[in-house]
Amino acid sequence: MLKFESLRNPFFLILILFTASFAFGQTTKYSNEFMNIGVDARAFGMANAVVAHTDDVNSGYWNPAGLIHLEDKQIALMHAAYFANIAQYDYVGFAMPIDHYSALGVSFIRFGVDDIMNTTQLIDSQGNIDYDRISLFSAADYGVVFSYTRKPVTNDYLSYGGNAKVIRRVIGDFASSWGFGFDLALQYQRDDWSFGVMLRDITTTYNTWQIDEDIFDGVSDQIPEQEIPETTEVTLPKAQIGVSRKFVFNFDYTLLAEVDLNMRFAETNDIFSSESVSMTPAVGFEFGYRDMVFVRAGAGNFQNELQLDGSENMSFQPNIGAGFRYKSIQVDYALTDIGDQSAAIYSNVFSVRVDWKLFR
């Protein structure tokens, strides 16, 4: 449980942190970042370098064009905890083929902090402290993604697809927003090679906020410079391009390798950055035995970090993972940011994927 012990309405520090991304303008670099964390422990173990070869239910998030490779219905579950289990990240995905040329899926994501103490009413109108006036609230972000893919009748190697996203962000009863956006994707798989392109928020994703202005008015004497944040938050487009190849050794052993290039159309701390676009690579490997046991490793999130002396130092995020598949069930685990090499928050990630034929 996250506790705030100050008697001077410390809840507003949390509210300000949540609204900081849109308090100083409508277009931001890091809006709706919870939608960029990723899904599936297998992908985390490979540093999220999966956009080219993804071909299961989790393709609805990584590259909806990959859903075309489904042979049956699939369901996936994932859980991760951040900030010493204070923040919980959960994902559920479902996908199914429609026919030989099309497939669809739906994904649900939640990232939230629950049981936050609201001490705004701790002191009554007479100036007395009353602990019975403390209440609990949640600050949570929700994303629902609807995916669809097709492949041309004349080309079995190429597929294309897209996502329609609905975003809901809630900070107790104090502030909430709705957002909508779209993704487009391509994938080309032939022999042992795969290529993929994922364009996120291609039309930009807009979040419209509703904020209880009385909250800010009630603390104007404590935060005199604070103004009501903007009511519209805009998420800029992003792109991910990848290429992968699968190697087979003596039929029993396989090695899957992929290299991705992640791009944001804004100036960031990525190792390649300009005013119009920033880019950072990611590389992932998966070693498999008899398509049953898997060991994974990857590195990504390469950033130029500013040091106290004014110099820059490159950081990155190394990940490892393992998985086991038995018949129609696959269980995966990933440990991210090994050795705390980057500013990212490391976490243990678990996921399960089930093929529908298990129930037949």
N, C-alpha and C positions, 0 to 999 in steps of 0.2 A: 504494500500500500504506500502511495506517495503522500506524505504529510507536509503541511505548511504550518509552521508554528508561530509566525509573526502575527501580531494583533493589528497590523495596519493594512488589512485587505490584501494579502500577498497573492490572492487568486489572480489579480490583474497582471502580475508578472507572467503567468502562464498564458493569459489571454493575449497579451502583447506579443509573446513569442509566437503564438499561432497565427496572429494577424500580421506579423512583421513582413511576411513575404509579399503582402499587397498594400501595406500602409504607406509606402512611399512611391506609388505609381501603379498603373494598371498592368503593365507588361513586366514579368519577372523571369529570371533565369531558372529558378528552382521551384516553380509552382507544381502542386500535385506530385511531389517527389515520392510519395508512398507507392505510386503506380510504376515507379522505375526500379523498385527494390528487386523484383523478380519473383519467380515461382519455381518450385521443384528442386529438391535437394540435389538431384543429378546435375541440373544446370549450374547450381551454386558451386558444386565441386569442380566444374570446368570453367569457373570464373565467368559464367553466363555467356560463354562463346558457343552458342548452339543455334543461332539463327539460320544457318545453312542446312543443317542435317536434321533438325527437329521434325518428328514424324508421329507424335502421339497426342494424347488429349491436351498436354501442356503447350502444344503448338498454338492453341487459341490465344495464349499470351505472347509467346516468343515470335511466332510467325504463322498466322492463320493459314497461309498457303500450305503448310505442312500437314494440315488435317486431312488432306486428300489421300494420305497413305493409310488411313485407318481401315482395318478390315472388319471391325466390330465396335460396339459401343465401349467406351472407357470412362472411368471416373478416377479422379486424383484428389488427394488430400495433402495438405502441408501445414506445418506449424513451426514457428520460430519465435524466440523471445529476445528482446533487446533491453539494454539499460538495466542489467541485473534483474530480469524478469518483470520489470515495471511495465514495459510496452509489449503487447502481444500482436503477432502478425500471423494471420490465418488465411488459407486459400482453399477453395473447392472448385474443381473443374469437371465438366461433363462434355463429351463430344461423341458424335455418331456419324457414320457415312449415310448419305441419302441414297446414292446410287454410285455407279462406277465413276461418274464424272463430277460429283459434288459431295460436300460434307458440311456439317455445322457444329457449333459448340457454344457453350456459355460458361463464364468464369465469374467467381465471386471472391473479392479480396476485402479483408478488414485489417486495419492497423489502428490500434487504439490503446489508450491509457485509461484504466477503470479505477473507480473508488478514489477519485481525487477529492480532497476535503475542500469545501467551499466555506470560507470563514468570513464572507462579506457581511453576514448578519450576526457575527459573534458578539458584537457590542450593541446593546439595545439603545433605544432613544434616550434613556436616562443615563447612559454612559456605563452601564453595568455589563460585566462579562458573563455571558450565559452559554455554556458549552452545549446545551440542548438545541441551540440555534444553528449548530454546524450540520450541514448536509453533504451528501456525496453526489458527484456527477462524473460523467465520462467525456473524454475528448477523443473522438474516433473519426476515421476516414473510411469510406466505403466505396468500392468500385465494382460495377457489374459490366462485363464485357460480352457482347454478342458477336460471334464469329461465323463467317461463311467463306467457303472456298470452292473453286471450280478448276477444271483443267480442260483445255481445248480437245475437241473430239479427234483432231488430227495430230495431237502431240501428247504422248504419254509421259514425257519427261518434265514438262512445264506445268506449273499450277500458279494460280493467283487468288488472292483473297483479301478480306478486309474485316475490320472490327468497328462496331458502334459501341461507344462507352458512355455510361452514366455514372457520374461522380456525386457522392453525397458526403459532405463534411459537417460534423456536428461538434460544438463545444458546449455541452450541457444545454441549458435553456437560454444561453447568453448569445450564441451566434451559430449560424448554420448557412450552408450554401448548397446549390445544385450546379452541376457542370455537365457538359456534353462534348464529345469529341469523336474523331474518326481516325483509323489507321488503314494503311494500304500495304500489301506485301506481295512478294514474288519468290518463287523457289524453283530451282532447276536441278534435278537429280538424274544422273546417268552413270551407269556402271558404279565405280567406287567414288566418284566425285559428286559434290553437292555445292550449290551456290544459293545464297539467299539475300534478300533485301527487305528490310522492315522500316517503314516510314510511319512514325508515331505522331499523332496530333497534327495531321497534315493541314487541317484548316484552322489550326490553333484550337485549344480547348478552353472554353469560357466557363468560369465559376461565378455565379451571382450570389453575393452574400446578403444575409439579413442579420443585422446586429442590434442588440438591445442598447439603444443610446442612453437609456437611464443609468446604465452601469457606469459609463464614462462620466456622465454628469454628476453621479454620486461621489466620485473620487477626484473631481476637478481640483480640489484643494490639495490633494496629495500628489497628483501627477499633473501639474499645471500646463505642461507642454504637450500632453497627449491630445491628439485629435481623433475624431471618428475616422477609421480606415476607409479606403475606397471600397465600393461595393462590387466591383468587377475585377476578377483575377484572370489573367490570360496565360496559358501554358504554351510556350513556343514549340515549334516542330523539332523533332529529333529523327535521326536516321541510324540504322545499323546495317552494315554490309559484311557478309561473311563467306568464307570458302572452306570446305572441309574435304578430307579424304579418309577412307577406311582401308586399312591394310589387314590382310588375312595371312596367318602363318600356320602351316600344318593343319588347317581346317579348324583346330580347336582354339587357337589364340587370335585375337584381333586387337588392333590399335586404331582408334579413331582420333584424328587430330583436326582442330579447327582454329582458324585465325579470323578475328572480327575487327572491324573498325567502327567505333561508336562516335557519332557526330552530334553536336548541339549547334544550333544556329544562333549562337550568342558567344560573347567572350567569357571564358571561364579559366580555371586553373589547369585544364587539360594540357598535356605536354606539347601539343600543337594547337596554338590558339591565335586567333586574330579577332578583329572587331565583328566580323560577320559569321565566322564558324570556328568551332573548337573540336579537336579530334583526339581520341585516346584509343590505343589498341587493347585487345584481350586475346589470350591464347588458352586453349584448353585441350586436355588429353584424357582419353578413356581407354584403359586396358581391360579387355574382357577375356574370360575363359569359358568356352562352351556356351556362350550367351546366357550364362547363369551367374557368374561372379564377376564383379567389376571394381576396379580401383581407378580413381580419378585425381587429377591435379590441374591447376590453372593459375593464371595471374592476370590481373586487370586493374582498372581504376588507376592508371598511371597519372600522377598529378605533380605539378610544380608547387611545392609548399614554401611559403615565405618564412624565413628564419628571423630570429630576434635581431641578428646583426645586419639584416637587410638582404642577405643572400638568399638564393633559391636552392632547394634540395628536392630531388625527385623521389616520390614515394609511390608505392604500389600495393596491391592487395593480393596476397597469395592465398589460395584455397586448396583444400584436399577433400576427398570424399570416397565413399564406398557404397556398393549396392549389391543386392542379391535378388535374383528372380527365380521363382518356382512356379511352373505352369502359368497361371494367369495373374499372379500377384508379384509385384516388384516393390521392394522396400529399399529406400535410399537414405543416406546420411551425408551431411557435409559440415565441415568446420571451416569457417571463413576467416580471412585475415590472420593467417598463422603468424605468430610472432609480433603481432600488432605493428606491422610495417607501414600502415597507412593511417589516415585519420578516421577511417571507417570503423564502425562498431562491430566487433567480431561476435559471432553467434553460432550456436548449434542448430542445425536445420534438419528436420525429419520430414519425409514424405512417403506416401503410399500410392501406388497406381494399380488399378484392378481392371482386367478385361472382362467384359460382360459375359463371355462364354463360360466363366467360372460358375455362373448361376444356372447353366443349362444342363 
